Every structure is written in C-alpha cells, then in structure tokens.
Amino acid sequence: MRVFLGCDHAGFELKEHLVSWLKANGHEPVDCGAFVYDGVDDYPPFVLRAAERTVAEPGSLGIVIGGSGNGEAIAANKIKGARAALVFSEDTAVLAREHNDANIISLGARQYDTETATRYVELFLNTAYSKEPRHTRRIRMLSAYEQTGELPPLPRES
C-alpha cells in the first residue's frame, strides 16, 4: 500500500522510523517532508501535501505527525476528501478506519513512545472500513456538506 507521510520537526524522528518500518512491512512510503530536522519548521506545508496526495490516490493512506498531532489533524482535514483522525489508543486507531473510513492517521510524537506509535499505525493500516449503513450514512452527510456547504437536516423529534 502507498502511504504518504508529512511531519514537522517534532514528528521528524518518528516519521523517519515509520518510513523504514513501512518499507520493511511491504508498504510504499512516500515522504512529503520535513526532509531535515531543523527544530523550527511549520507543519502545514508538509501535512497539506501528504493529505492532498492521499486524497488524490484512492486506496492509499496517510500519516501526519507533530508534537501532539492536533494541528496536523486540523491541517489535513482542510483538504477536501481527507478524513484525518487523531489517534491516541489502539481503539481509536481501529475505530478511525472501521467506523469513519479515515484515510489519514494523525500522531503525536511527544505523546507516546515509538513502539506505541508504530502499533497504532499497524492497526490503522490493517483495519478495514466496516461499511455498516449507519457509518456510511454519516460519512455521506459529511461529504455532502463538504461539497455544498449545506447542513444536513435535523432529525425529526418524536
């Protein structure tokens, strides 16, 4: 599977590890930067490119990494068609794919150790979308809003 990665300085070391791990596990990592550790770079240029490329290539997934992962998830979700999930446990890694059909995982390199982050990526990559009607319906509502800017109708009161 092709996996696009983007990070800032805080996520640089973890990104480098994941590029190697992805290769060793039969995936095709595409590094969208940062390409050197400089200690001060901003995440949007790298994360937006990783998200754009993920969305442009159906069937691929993305990984964005920062100190907390919050800003990276926000940035990635600015790309139409991106569904970036901030992951902080094994359950959130699985549910991001299973329930939300997330195509991008956002990781906080300062929030857990490398082994834990790698486990979250492994779970994310190996979990399929459930295709349950309730989840599909919700994703369609969000996609429609993204396209039209029109809010979904409120449910009727009983």
MODELLER restraints for C-alpha pairs under 7 A, 6 or more apart:
rsr = mdl.restraints
at = mdl.atoms
rsr.add(forms.Gaussian(group=physical.xy_distance, feature=features.Distance(at['CA:1:A'], at['CA:27:A']), mean=4.87, stdev=0.5))
rsr.add(forms.Gaussian(group=physical.xy_distance, feature=features.Distance(at['CA:1:A'], at['CA:28:A']), mean=5.82, stdev=0.5))
rsr.add(forms.Gaussian(group=physical.xy_distance, feature=features.Distance(at['CA:1:A'], at['CA:60:A']), mean=6.18, stdev=0.5))
rsr.add(forms.Gaussian(group=physical.xy_distance, feature=features.Distance(at['CA:2:A'], at['CA:27:A']), mean=6.02, stdev=0.5))
rsr.add(forms.Gaussian(group=physical.xy_distance, feature=features.Distance(at['CA:2:A'], at['CA:28:A']), mean=4.52, stdev=0.5))
rsr.add(forms.Gaussian(group=physical.xy_distance, feature=features.Distance(at['CA:2:A'], at['CA:29:A']), mean=5.77, stdev=0.5))
rsr.add(forms.Gaussian(group=physical.xy_distance, feature=features.Distance(at['CA:2:A'], at['CA:60:A']), mean=5.11, stdev=0.5))
rsr.add(forms.Gaussian(group=physical.xy_distance, feature=features.Distance(at['CA:2:A'], at['CA:61:A']), mean=6.69, stdev=0.5))
rsr.add(forms.Gaussian(group=physical.xy_distance, feature=features.Distance(at['CA:3:A'], at['CA:28:A']), mean=6.04, stdev=0.5))
rsr.add(forms.Gaussian(group=physical.xy_distance, feature=features.Distance(at['CA:3:A'], at['CA:29:A']), mean=4.75, stdev=0.5))
rsr.add(forms.Gaussian(group=physical.xy_distance, feature=features.Distance(at['CA:3:A'], at['CA:30:A']), mean=5.97, stdev=0.5))
rsr.add(forms.Gaussian(group=physical.xy_distance, feature=features.Distance(at['CA:3:A'], at['CA:60:A']), mean=5.79, stdev=0.5))
rsr.add(forms.Gaussian(group=physical.xy_distance, feature=features.Distance(at['CA:3:A'], at['CA:61:A']), mean=4.94, stdev=0.5))
rsr.add(forms.Gaussian(group=physical.xy_distance, feature=features.Distance(at['CA:3:A'], at['CA:62:A']), mean=5.22, stdev=0.5))
rsr.add(forms.Gaussian(group=physical.xy_distance, feature=features.Distance(at['CA:4:A'], at['CA:29:A']), mean=5.91, stdev=0.5))
rsr.add(forms.Gaussian(group=physical.xy_distance, feature=features.Distance(at['CA:4:A'], at['CA:30:A']), mean=4.71, stdev=0.5))
rsr.add(forms.Gaussian(group=physical.xy_distance, feature=features.Distance(at['CA:4:A'], at['CA:31:A']), mean=6.12, stdev=0.5))
rsr.add(forms.Gaussian(group=physical.xy_distance, feature=features.Distance(at['CA:4:A'], at['CA:32:A']), mean=6.72, stdev=0.5))
rsr.add(forms.Gaussian(group=physical.xy_distance, feature=features.Distance(at['CA:4:A'], at['CA:50:A']), mean=5.28, stdev=0.5))
rsr.add(forms.Gaussian(group=physical.xy_distance, feature=features.Distance(at['CA:4:A'], at['CA:53:A']), mean=6.98, stdev=0.5))
rsr.add(forms.Gaussian(group=physical.xy_distance, feature=features.Distance(at['CA:4:A'], at['CA:54:A']), mean=6.19, stdev=0.5))
rsr.add(forms.Gaussian(group=physical.xy_distance, feature=features.Distance(at['CA:4:A'], at['CA:61:A']), mean=6.45, stdev=0.5))
rsr.add(forms.Gaussian(group=physical.xy_distance, feature=features.Distance(at['CA:4:A'], at['CA:62:A']), mean=4.60, stdev=0.5))
rsr.add(forms.Gaussian(group=physical.xy_distance, feature=features.Distance(at['CA:4:A'], at['CA:63:A']), mean=6.20, stdev=0.5))
rsr.add(forms.Gaussian(group=physical.xy_distance, feature=features.Distance(at['CA:5:A'], at['CA:30:A']), mean=6.15, stdev=0.5))
rsr.add(forms.Gaussian(group=physical.xy_distance, feature=features.Distance(at['CA:5:A'], at['CA:31:A']), mean=5.13, stdev=0.5))
rsr.add(forms.Gaussian(group=physical.xy_distance, feature=features.Distance(at['CA:5:A'], at['CA:32:A']), mean=5.63, stdev=0.5))
rsr.add(forms.Gaussian(group=physical.xy_distance, feature=features.Distance(at['CA:5:A'], at['CA:50:A']), mean=5.61, stdev=0.5))
rsr.add(forms.Gaussian(group=physical.xy_distance, feature=features.Distance(at['CA:5:A'], at['CA:62:A']), mean=5.77, stdev=0.5))
rsr.add(forms.Gaussian(group=physical.xy_distance, feature=features.Distance(at['CA:5:A'], at['CA:63:A']), mean=4.77, stdev=0.5))
rsr.add(forms.Gaussian(group=physical.xy_distance, feature=features.Distance(at['CA:5:A'], at['CA:64:A']), mean=5.70, stdev=0.5))
rsr.add(forms.Gaussian(group=physical.xy_distance, feature=features.Distance(at['CA:6:A'], at['CA:31:A']), mean=6.58, stdev=0.5))
rsr.add(forms.Gaussian(group=physical.xy_distance, feature=features.Distance(at['CA:6:A'], at['CA:32:A']), mean=5.09, stdev=0.5))
rsr.add(forms.Gaussian(group=physical.xy_distance, feature=features.Distance(at['CA:6:A'], at['CA:33:A']), mean=5.23, stdev=0.5))
rsr.add(forms.Gaussian(group=physical.xy_distance, feature=features.Distance(at['CA:6:A'], at['CA:34:A']), mean=6.63, stdev=0.5))
rsr.add(forms.Gaussian(group=physical.xy_distance, feature=features.Distance(at['CA:6:A'], at['CA:46:A']), mean=4.91, stdev=0.5))
rsr.add(forms.Gaussian(group=physical.xy_distance, feature=features.Distance(at['CA:6:A'], at['CA:47:A']), mean=4.65, stdev=0.5))
rsr.add(forms.Gaussian(group=physical.xy_distance, feature=features.Distance(at['CA:6:A'], at['CA:50:A']), mean=5.37, stdev=0.5))
rsr.add(forms.Gaussian(group=physical.xy_distance, feature=features.Distance(at['CA:6:A'], at['CA:63:A']), mean=6.53, stdev=0.5))
rsr.add(forms.Gaussian(group=physical.xy_distance, feature=features.Distance(at['CA:6:A'], at['CA:64:A']), mean=4.86, stdev=0.5))
rsr.add(forms.Gaussian(group=physical.xy_distance, feature=features.Distance(at['CA:6:A'], at['CA:65:A']), mean=6.46, stdev=0.5))
rsr.add(forms.Gaussian(group=physical.xy_distance, feature=features.Distance(at['CA:7:A'], at['CA:15:A']), mean=6.91, stdev=0.5))
rsr.add(forms.Gaussian(group=physical.xy_distance, feature=features.Distance(at['CA:7:A'], at['CA:33:A']), mean=6.13, stdev=0.5))
rsr.add(forms.Gaussian(group=physical.xy_distance, feature=features.Distance(at['CA:7:A'], at['CA:34:A']), mean=5.70, stdev=0.5))
rsr.add(forms.Gaussian(group=physical.xy_distance, feature=features.Distance(at['CA:7:A'], at['CA:43:A']), mean=5.87, stdev=0.5))
rsr.add(forms.Gaussian(group=physical.xy_distance, feature=features.Distance(at['CA:7:A'], at['CA:46:A']), mean=5.98, stdev=0.5))
rsr.add(forms.Gaussian(group=physical.xy_distance, feature=features.Distance(at['CA:7:A'], at['CA:47:A']), mean=6.06, stdev=0.5))
rsr.add(forms.Gaussian(group=physical.xy_distance, feature=features.Distance(at['CA:7:A'], at['CA:64:A']), mean=5.55, stdev=0.5))
rsr.add(forms.Gaussian(group=physical.xy_distance, feature=features.Distance(at['CA:7:A'], at['CA:65:A']), mean=4.65, stdev=0.5))
rsr.add(forms.Gaussian(group=physical.xy_distance, feature=features.Distance(at['CA:7:A'], at['CA:66:A']), mean=5.78, stdev=0.5))
rsr.add(forms.Gaussian(group=physical.xy_distance, feature=features.Distance(at['CA:8:A'], at['CA:34:A']), mean=5.76, stdev=0.5))
rsr.add(forms.Gaussian(group=physical.xy_distance, feature=features.Distance(at['CA:8:A'], at['CA:41:A']), mean=5.97, stdev=0.5))
rsr.add(forms.Gaussian(group=physical.xy_distance, feature=features.Distance(at['CA:8:A'], at['CA:42:A']), mean=5.87, stdev=0.5))
rsr.add(forms.Gaussian(group=physical.xy_distance, feature=features.Distance(at['CA:8:A'], at['CA:43:A']), mean=4.58, stdev=0.5))
rsr.add(forms.Gaussian(group=physical.xy_distance, feature=features.Distance(at['CA:8:A'], at['CA:65:A']), mean=6.90, stdev=0.5))
rsr.add(forms.Gaussian(group=physical.xy_distance, feature=features.Distance(at['CA:8:A'], at['CA:66:A']), mean=5.67, stdev=0.5))
rsr.add(forms.Gaussian(group=physical.xy_distance, feature=features.Distance(at['CA:9:A'], at['CA:37:A']), mean=5.56, stdev=0.5))
rsr.add(forms.Gaussian(group=physical.xy_distance, feature=features.Distance(at['CA:9:A'], at['CA:38:A']), mean=6.36, stdev=0.5))
rsr.add(forms.Gaussian(group=physical.xy_distance, feature=features.Distance(at['CA:9:A'], at['CA:39:A']), mean=5.18, stdev=0.5))
rsr.add(forms.Gaussian(group=physical.xy_distance, feature=features.Distance(at['CA:9:A'], at['CA:40:A']), mean=6.45, stdev=0.5))
rsr.add(forms.Gaussian(group=physical.xy_distance, feature=features.Distance(at['CA:9:A'], at['CA:41:A']), mean=6.00, stdev=0.5))
rsr.add(forms.Gaussian(group=physical.xy_distance, feature=features.Distance(at['CA:10:A'], at['CA:66:A']), mean=5.18, stdev=0.5))
rsr.add(forms.Gaussian(group=physical.xy_distance, feature=features.Distance(at['CA:10:A'], at['CA:67:A']), mean=4.98, stdev=0.5))
rsr.add(forms.Gaussian(group=physical.xy_distance, feature=features.Distance(at['CA:10:A'], at['CA:109:A']), mean=6.65, stdev=0.5))
rsr.add(forms.Gaussian(group=physical.xy_distance, feature=features.Distance(at['CA:11:A'], at['CA:65:A']), mean=4.90, stdev=0.5))
rsr.add(forms.Gaussian(group=physical.xy_distance, feature=features.Distance(at['CA:11:A'], at['CA:66:A']), mean=4.46, stdev=0.5))
rsr.add(forms.Gaussian(group=physical.xy_distance, feature=features.Distance(at['CA:11:A'], at['CA:67:A']), mean=6.13, stdev=0.5))
rsr.add(forms.Gaussian(group=physical.xy_distance, feature=features.Distance(at['CA:11:A'], at['CA:109:A']), mean=5.40, stdev=0.5))
rsr.add(forms.Gaussian(group=physical.xy_distance, feature=features.Distance(at['CA:12:A'], at['CA:34:A']), mean=6.70, stdev=0.5))
rsr.add(forms.Gaussian(group=physical.xy_distance, feature=features.Distance(at['CA:12:A'], at['CA:37:A']), mean=6.39, stdev=0.5))
rsr.add(forms.Gaussian(group=physical.xy_distance, feature=features.Distance(at['CA:14:A'], at['CA:109:A']), mean=6.45, stdev=0.5))
rsr.add(forms.Gaussian(group=physical.xy_distance, feature=features.Distance(at['CA:14:A'], at['CA:114:A']), mean=6.56, stdev=0.5))
rsr.add(forms.Gaussian(group=physical.xy_distance, feature=features.Distance(at['CA:18:A'], at['CA:118:A']), mean=6.98, stdev=0.5))
rsr.add(forms.Gaussian(group=physical.xy_distance, feature=features.Distance(at['CA:19:A'], at['CA:29:A']), mean=5.79, stdev=0.5))
rsr.add(forms.Gaussian(group=physical.xy_distance, feature=features.Distance(at['CA:22:A'], at['CA:28:A']), mean=6.76, stdev=0.5))
rsr.add(forms.Gaussian(group=physical.xy_distance, feature=features.Distance(at['CA:22:A'], at['CA:29:A']), mean=6.25, stdev=0.5))
rsr.add(forms.Gaussian(group=physical.xy_distance, feature=features.Distance(at['CA:23:A'], at['CA:29:A']), mean=6.68, stdev=0.5))
rsr.add(forms.Gaussian(group=physical.xy_distance, feature=features.Distance(at['CA:32:A'], at['CA:46:A']), mean=5.74, stdev=0.5))
rsr.add(forms.Gaussian(group=physical.xy_distance, feature=features.Distance(at['CA:32:A'], at['CA:49:A']), mean=6.44, stdev=0.5))
rsr.add(forms.Gaussian(group=physical.xy_distance, feature=features.Distance(at['CA:32:A'], at['CA:50:A']), mean=5.70, stdev=0.5))
rsr.add(forms.Gaussian(group=physical.xy_distance, feature=features.Distance(at['CA:33:A'], at['CA:46:A']), mean=5.31, stdev=0.5))
rsr.add(forms.Gaussian(group=physical.xy_distance, feature=features.Distance(at['CA:34:A'], at['CA:46:A']), mean=6.23, stdev=0.5))
rsr.add(forms.Gaussian(group=physical.xy_distance, feature=features.Distance(at['CA:43:A'], at['CA:72:A']), mean=6.79, stdev=0.5))
rsr.add(forms.Gaussian(group=physical.xy_distance, feature=features.Distance(at['CA:44:A'], at['CA:75:A']), mean=6.25, stdev=0.5))
rsr.add(forms.Gaussian(group=physical.xy_distance, feature=features.Distance(at['CA:47:A'], at['CA:64:A']), mean=5.99, stdev=0.5))
rsr.add(forms.Gaussian(group=physical.xy_distance, feature=features.Distance(at['CA:47:A'], at['CA:72:A']), mean=6.34, stdev=0.5))
rsr.add(forms.Gaussian(group=physical.xy_distance, feature=features.Distance(at['CA:47:A'], at['CA:75:A']), mean=6.70, stdev=0.5))
rsr.add(forms.Gaussian(group=physical.xy_distance, feature=features.Distance(at['CA:47:A'], at['CA:76:A']), mean=6.09, stdev=0.5))
rsr.add(forms.Gaussian(group=physical.xy_distance, feature=features.Distance(at['CA:48:A'], at['CA:75:A']), mean=6.35, stdev=0.5))
rsr.add(forms.Gaussian(group=physical.xy_distance, feature=features.Distance(at['CA:48:A'], at['CA:76:A']), mean=5.61, stdev=0.5))
rsr.add(forms.Gaussian(group=physical.xy_distance, feature=features.Distance(at['CA:50:A'], at['CA:62:A']), mean=6.53, stdev=0.5))
rsr.add(forms.Gaussian(group=physical.xy_distance, feature=features.Distance(at['CA:51:A'], at['CA:62:A']), mean=6.54, stdev=0.5))
rsr.add(forms.Gaussian(group=physical.xy_distance, feature=features.Distance(at['CA:51:A'], at['CA:76:A']), mean=5.35, stdev=0.5))
rsr.add(forms.Gaussian(group=physical.xy_distance, feature=features.Distance(at['CA:51:A'], at['CA:79:A']), mean=6.57, stdev=0.5))
rsr.add(forms.Gaussian(group=physical.xy_distance, feature=features.Distance(at['CA:51:A'], at['CA:82:A']), mean=6.51, stdev=0.5))
rsr.add(forms.Gaussian(group=physical.xy_distance, feature=features.Distance(at['CA:52:A'], at['CA:79:A']), mean=6.29, stdev=0.5))
rsr.add(forms.Gaussian(group=physical.xy_distance, feature=features.Distance(at['CA:54:A'], at['CA:60:A']), mean=5.76, stdev=0.5))
rsr.add(forms.Gaussian(group=physical.xy_distance, feature=features.Distance(at['CA:54:A'], at['CA:61:A']), mean=5.69, stdev=0.5))
rsr.add(forms.Gaussian(group=physical.xy_distance, feature=features.Distance(at['CA:54:A'], at['CA:62:A']), mean=5.70, stdev=0.5))
rsr.add(forms.Gaussian(group=physical.xy_distance, feature=features.Distance(at['CA:55:A'], at['CA:81:A']), mean=5.95, stdev=0.5))
rsr.add(forms.Gaussian(group=physical.xy_distance, feature=features.Distance(at['CA:55:A'], at['CA:82:A']), mean=6.03, stdev=0.5))
rsr.add(forms.Gaussian(group=physical.xy_distance, feature=features.Distance(at['CA:61:A'], at['CA:103:A']), mean=5.00, stdev=0.5))
rsr.add(forms.Gaussian(group=physical.xy_distance, feature=features.Distance(at['CA:61:A'], at['CA:104:A']), mean=5.68, stdev=0.5))
rsr.add(forms.Gaussian(group=physical.xy_distance, feature=features.Distance(at['CA:62:A'], at['CA:103:A']), mean=6.18, stdev=0.5))
rsr.add(forms.Gaussian(group=physical.xy_distance, feature=features.Distance(at['CA:62:A'], at['CA:104:A']), mean=4.29, stdev=0.5))
rsr.add(forms.Gaussian(group=physical.xy_distance, feature=features.Distance(at['CA:62:A'], at['CA:105:A']), mean=6.25, stdev=0.5))
rsr.add(forms.Gaussian(group=physical.xy_distance, feature=features.Distance(at['CA:63:A'], at['CA:104:A']), mean=5.49, stdev=0.5))
rsr.add(forms.Gaussian(group=physical.xy_distance, feature=features.Distance(at['CA:63:A'], at['CA:105:A']), mean=4.93, stdev=0.5))
rsr.add(forms.Gaussian(group=physical.xy_distance, feature=features.Distance(at['CA:63:A'], at['CA:106:A']), mean=5.94, stdev=0.5))
rsr.add(forms.Gaussian(group=physical.xy_distance, feature=features.Distance(at['CA:64:A'], at['CA:72:A']), mean=6.06, stdev=0.5))
rsr.add(forms.Gaussian(group=physical.xy_distance, feature=features.Distance(at['CA:64:A'], at['CA:105:A']), mean=6.32, stdev=0.5))
rsr.add(forms.Gaussian(group=physical.xy_distance, feature=features.Distance(at['CA:64:A'], at['CA:106:A']), mean=4.84, stdev=0.5))
rsr.add(forms.Gaussian(group=physical.xy_distance, feature=features.Distance(at['CA:64:A'], at['CA:107:A']), mean=6.33, stdev=0.5))
rsr.add(forms.Gaussian(group=physical.xy_distance, feature=features.Distance(at['CA:65:A'], at['CA:72:A']), mean=6.44, stdev=0.5))
rsr.add(forms.Gaussian(group=physical.xy_distance, feature=features.Distance(at['CA:65:A'], at['CA:106:A']), mean=5.74, stdev=0.5))
rsr.add(forms.Gaussian(group=physical.xy_distance, feature=features.Distance(at['CA:65:A'], at['CA:107:A']), mean=4.83, stdev=0.5))
rsr.add(forms.Gaussian(group=physical.xy_distance, feature=features.Distance(at['CA:65:A'], at['CA:108:A']), mean=5.94, stdev=0.5))
rsr.add(forms.Gaussian(group=physical.xy_distance, feature=features.Distance(at['CA:65:A'], at['CA:109:A']), mean=6.55, stdev=0.5))
rsr.add(forms.Gaussian(group=physical.xy_distance, feature=features.Distance(at['CA:66:A'], at['CA:72:A']), mean=6.37, stdev=0.5))
rsr.add(forms.Gaussian(group=physical.xy_distance, feature=features.Distance(at['CA:66:A'], at['CA:107:A']), mean=6.58, stdev=0.5))
rsr.add(forms.Gaussian(group=physical.xy_distance, feature=features.Distance(at['CA:66:A'], at['CA:108:A']), mean=5.31, stdev=0.5))
rsr.add(forms.Gaussian(group=physical.xy_distance, feature=features.Distance(at['CA:66:A'], at['CA:109:A']), mean=5.92, stdev=0.5))
rsr.add(forms.Gaussian(group=physical.xy_distance, feature=features.Distance(at['CA:67:A'], at['CA:108:A']), mean=4.83, stdev=0.5))
rsr.add(forms.Gaussian(group=physical.xy_distance, feature=features.Distance(at['CA:67:A'], at['CA:109:A']), mean=5.07, stdev=0.5))
rsr.add(forms.Gaussian(group=physical.xy_distance, feature=features.Distance(at['CA:67:A'], at['CA:110:A']), mean=4.96, stdev=0.5))
rsr.add(forms.Gaussian(group=physical.xy_distance, feature=features.Distance(at['CA:68:A'], at['CA:107:A']), mean=6.85, stdev=0.5))
rsr.add(forms.Gaussian(group=physical.xy_distance, feature=features.Distance(at['CA:68:A'], at['CA:108:A']), mean=3.82, stdev=0.5))
rsr.add(forms.Gaussian(group=physical.xy_distance, feature=features.Distance(at['CA:68:A'], at['CA:109:A']), mean=6.49, stdev=0.5))
rsr.add(forms.Gaussian(group=physical.xy_distance, feature=features.Distance(at['CA:68:A'], at['CA:110:A']), mean=6.20, stdev=0.5))
rsr.add(forms.Gaussian(group=physical.xy_distance, feature=features.Distance(at['CA:68:A'], at['CA:111:A']), mean=6.32, stdev=0.5))
rsr.add(forms.Gaussian(group=physical.xy_distance, feature=features.Distance(at['CA:69:A'], at['CA:86:A']), mean=6.34, stdev=0.5))
rsr.add(forms.Gaussian(group=physical.xy_distance, feature=features.Distance(at['CA:69:A'], at['CA:106:A']), mean=5.30, stdev=0.5))
rsr.add(forms.Gaussian(group=physical.xy_distance, feature=features.Distance(at['CA:69:A'], at['CA:107:A']), mean=4.71, stdev=0.5))
rsr.add(forms.Gaussian(group=physical.xy_distance, feature=features.Distance(at['CA:69:A'], at['CA:108:A']), mean=4.15, stdev=0.5))
rsr.add(forms.Gaussian(group=physical.xy_distance, feature=features.Distance(at['CA:70:A'], at['CA:86:A']), mean=6.71, stdev=0.5))
rsr.add(forms.Gaussian(group=physical.xy_distance, feature=features.Distance(at['CA:72:A'], at['CA:106:A']), mean=6.43, stdev=0.5))
rsr.add(forms.Gaussian(group=physical.xy_distance, feature=features.Distance(at['CA:73:A'], at['CA:84:A']), mean=5.53, stdev=0.5))
rsr.add(forms.Gaussian(group=physical.xy_distance, feature=features.Distance(at['CA:73:A'], at['CA:85:A']), mean=6.39, stdev=0.5))
rsr.add(forms.Gaussian(group=physical.xy_distance, feature=features.Distance(at['CA:73:A'], at['CA:86:A']), mean=6.07, stdev=0.5))
rsr.add(forms.Gaussian(group=physical.xy_distance, feature=features.Distance(at['CA:73:A'], at['CA:106:A']), mean=5.52, stdev=0.5))
rsr.add(forms.Gaussian(group=physical.xy_distance, feature=features.Distance(at['CA:76:A'], at['CA:82:A']), mean=6.51, stdev=0.5))
rsr.add(forms.Gaussian(group=physical.xy_distance, feature=features.Distance(at['CA:76:A'], at['CA:84:A']), mean=6.17, stdev=0.5))
rsr.add(forms.Gaussian(group=physical.xy_distance, feature=features.Distance(at['CA:77:A'], at['CA:83:A']), mean=6.01, stdev=0.5))
rsr.add(forms.Gaussian(group=physical.xy_distance, feature=features.Distance(at['CA:77:A'], at['CA:84:A']), mean=5.77, stdev=0.5))
rsr.add(forms.Gaussian(group=physical.xy_distance, feature=features.Distance(at['CA:80:A'], at['CA:146:A']), mean=6.88, stdev=0.5))
rsr.add(forms.Gaussian(group=physical.xy_distance, feature=features.Distance(at['CA:82:A'], at['CA:103:A']), mean=6.53, stdev=0.5))
rsr.add(forms.Gaussian(group=physical.xy_distance, feature=features.Distance(at['CA:83:A'], at['CA:102:A']), mean=4.73, stdev=0.5))
rsr.add(forms.Gaussian(group=physical.xy_distance, feature=features.Distance(at['CA:83:A'], at['CA:103:A']), mean=5.55, stdev=0.5))
rsr.add(forms.Gaussian(group=physical.xy_distance, feature=features.Distance(at['CA:83:A'], at['CA:104:A']), mean=6.12, stdev=0.5))
rsr.add(forms.Gaussian(group=physical.xy_distance, feature=features.Distance(at['CA:84:A'], at['CA:102:A']), mean=5.76, stdev=0.5))
rsr.add(forms.Gaussian(group=physical.xy_distance, feature=features.Distance(at['CA:84:A'], at['CA:103:A']), mean=6.26, stdev=0.5))
rsr.add(forms.Gaussian(group=physical.xy_distance, feature=features.Distance(at['CA:84:A'], at['CA:104:A']), mean=4.40, stdev=0.5))
rsr.add(forms.Gaussian(group=physical.xy_distance, feature=features.Distance(at['CA:84:A'], at['CA:105:A']), mean=5.59, stdev=0.5))
rsr.add(forms.Gaussian(group=physical.xy_distance, feature=features.Distance(at['CA:84:A'], at['CA:106:A']), mean=6.44, stdev=0.5))
rsr.add(forms.Gaussian(group=physical.xy_distance, feature=features.Distance(at['CA:85:A'], at['CA:96:A']), mean=6.10, stdev=0.5))
rsr.add(forms.Gaussian(group=physical.xy_distance, feature=features.Distance(at['CA:85:A'], at['CA:102:A']), mean=6.32, stdev=0.5))
rsr.add(forms.Gaussian(group=physical.xy_distance, feature=features.Distance(at['CA:85:A'], at['CA:104:A']), mean=6.35, stdev=0.5))
rsr.add(forms.Gaussian(group=physical.xy_distance, feature=features.Distance(at['CA:85:A'], at['CA:105:A']), mean=5.19, stdev=0.5))
rsr.add(forms.Gaussian(group=physical.xy_distance, feature=features.Distance(at['CA:85:A'], at['CA:106:A']), mean=5.73, stdev=0.5))
rsr.add(forms.Gaussian(group=physical.xy_distance, feature=features.Distance(at['CA:86:A'], at['CA:105:A']), mean=6.21, stdev=0.5))
rsr.add(forms.Gaussian(group=physical.xy_distance, feature=features.Distance(at['CA:86:A'], at['CA:106:A']), mean=4.60, stdev=0.5))
rsr.add(forms.Gaussian(group=physical.xy_distance, feature=features.Distance(at['CA:86:A'], at['CA:107:A']), mean=6.24, stdev=0.5))
rsr.add(forms.Gaussian(group=physical.xy_distance, feature=features.Distance(at['CA:87:A'], at['CA:93:A']), mean=5.48, stdev=0.5))
rsr.add(forms.Gaussian(group=physical.xy_distance, feature=features.Distance(at['CA:87:A'], at['CA:105:A']), mean=6.60, stdev=0.5))
rsr.add(forms.Gaussian(group=physical.xy_distance, feature=features.Distance(at['CA:87:A'], at['CA:106:A']), mean=6.06, stdev=0.5))
rsr.add(forms.Gaussian(group=physical.xy_distance, feature=features.Distance(at['CA:87:A'], at['CA:107:A']), mean=6.03, stdev=0.5))
rsr.add(forms.Gaussian(group=physical.xy_distance, feature=features.Distance(at['CA:90:A'], at['CA:120:A']), mean=5.81, stdev=0.5))
rsr.add(forms.Gaussian(group=physical.xy_distance, feature=features.Distance(at['CA:93:A'], at['CA:120:A']), mean=5.61, stdev=0.5))
rsr.add(forms.Gaussian(group=physical.xy_distance, feature=features.Distance(at['CA:93:A'], at['CA:123:A']), mean=6.11, stdev=0.5))
rsr.add(forms.Gaussian(group=physical.xy_distance, feature=features.Distance(at['CA:93:A'], at['CA:124:A']), mean=5.15, stdev=0.5))
rsr.add(forms.Gaussian(group=physical.xy_distance, feature=features.Distance(at['CA:94:A'], at['CA:123:A']), mean=5.97, stdev=0.5))
rsr.add(forms.Gaussian(group=physical.xy_distance, feature=features.Distance(at['CA:94:A'], at['CA:124:A']), mean=5.70, stdev=0.5))
rsr.add(forms.Gaussian(group=physical.xy_distance, feature=features.Distance(at['CA:94:A'], at['CA:127:A']), mean=6.06, stdev=0.5))
rsr.add(forms.Gaussian(group=physical.xy_distance, feature=features.Distance(at['CA:96:A'], at['CA:102:A']), mean=5.37, stdev=0.5))
rsr.add(forms.Gaussian(group=physical.xy_distance, feature=features.Distance(at['CA:97:A'], at['CA:124:A']), mean=6.34, stdev=0.5))
rsr.add(forms.Gaussian(group=physical.xy_distance, feature=features.Distance(at['CA:97:A'], at['CA:127:A']), mean=6.01, stdev=0.5))
rsr.add(forms.Gaussian(group=physical.xy_distance, feature=features.Distance(at['CA:97:A'], at['CA:128:A']), mean=6.05, stdev=0.5))
rsr.add(forms.Gaussian(group=physical.xy_distance, feature=features.Distance(at['CA:97:A'], at['CA:129:A']), mean=5.29, stdev=0.5))
rsr.add(forms.Gaussian(group=physical.xy_distance, feature=features.Distance(at['CA:98:A'], at['CA:127:A']), mean=6.41, stdev=0.5))
rsr.add(forms.Gaussian(group=physical.xy_distance, feature=features.Distance(at['CA:98:A'], at['CA:128:A']), mean=5.68, stdev=0.5))
rsr.add(forms.Gaussian(group=physical.xy_distance, feature=features.Distance(at['CA:98:A'], at['CA:129:A']), mean=4.13, stdev=0.5))
rsr.add(forms.Gaussian(group=physical.xy_distance, feature=features.Distance(at['CA:98:A'], at['CA:130:A']), mean=4.98, stdev=0.5))
rsr.add(forms.Gaussian(group=physical.xy_distance, feature=features.Distance(at['CA:99:A'], at['CA:129:A']), mean=6.34, stdev=0.5))
rsr.add(forms.Gaussian(group=physical.xy_distance, feature=features.Distance(at['CA:99:A'], at['CA:130:A']), mean=6.33, stdev=0.5))
rsr.add(forms.Gaussian(group=physical.xy_distance, feature=features.Distance(at['CA:99:A'], at['CA:135:A']), mean=5.73, stdev=0.5))
rsr.add(forms.Gaussian(group=physical.xy_distance, feature=features.Distance(at['CA:100:A'], at['CA:135:A']), mean=6.62, stdev=0.5))
rsr.add(forms.Gaussian(group=physical.xy_distance, feature=features.Distance(at['CA:100:A'], at['CA:139:A']), mean=6.90, stdev=0.5))
rsr.add(forms.Gaussian(group=physical.xy_distance, feature=features.Distance(at['CA:101:A'], at['CA:129:A']), mean=5.19, stdev=0.5))
rsr.add(forms.Gaussian(group=physical.xy_distance, feature=features.Distance(at['CA:141:A'], at['CA:152:A']), mean=6.34, stdev=0.5))
rsr.add(forms.Gaussian(group=physical.xy_distance, feature=features.Distance(at['CA:145:A'], at['CA:151:A']), mean=5.95, stdev=0.5))
